[in-house]
């Protein structure tokens, strides 16, 4: 995982910025995952739907996991294509 030089940009730049900061573009995920491989992202309290939409388009059907407060905190998808 790269070190983030500009944390404000990372957290305030939207979903595309989040994936770019991690060194990924949504379209690159299929190239980086083996069949059955998973992509997982920890997200902010209101980001799960947007990340899920990106993963649905690029990888497969997304899933979420909630934190102890009930907030969707992790979004992931298993590469099935």
Beta strands, then each sheet from edge to edge (+ up, - down):
strand 1: 38-42
strand 2: 62-66
strand 3: 72-78
sheet 1: 1+ 3- 2+
end
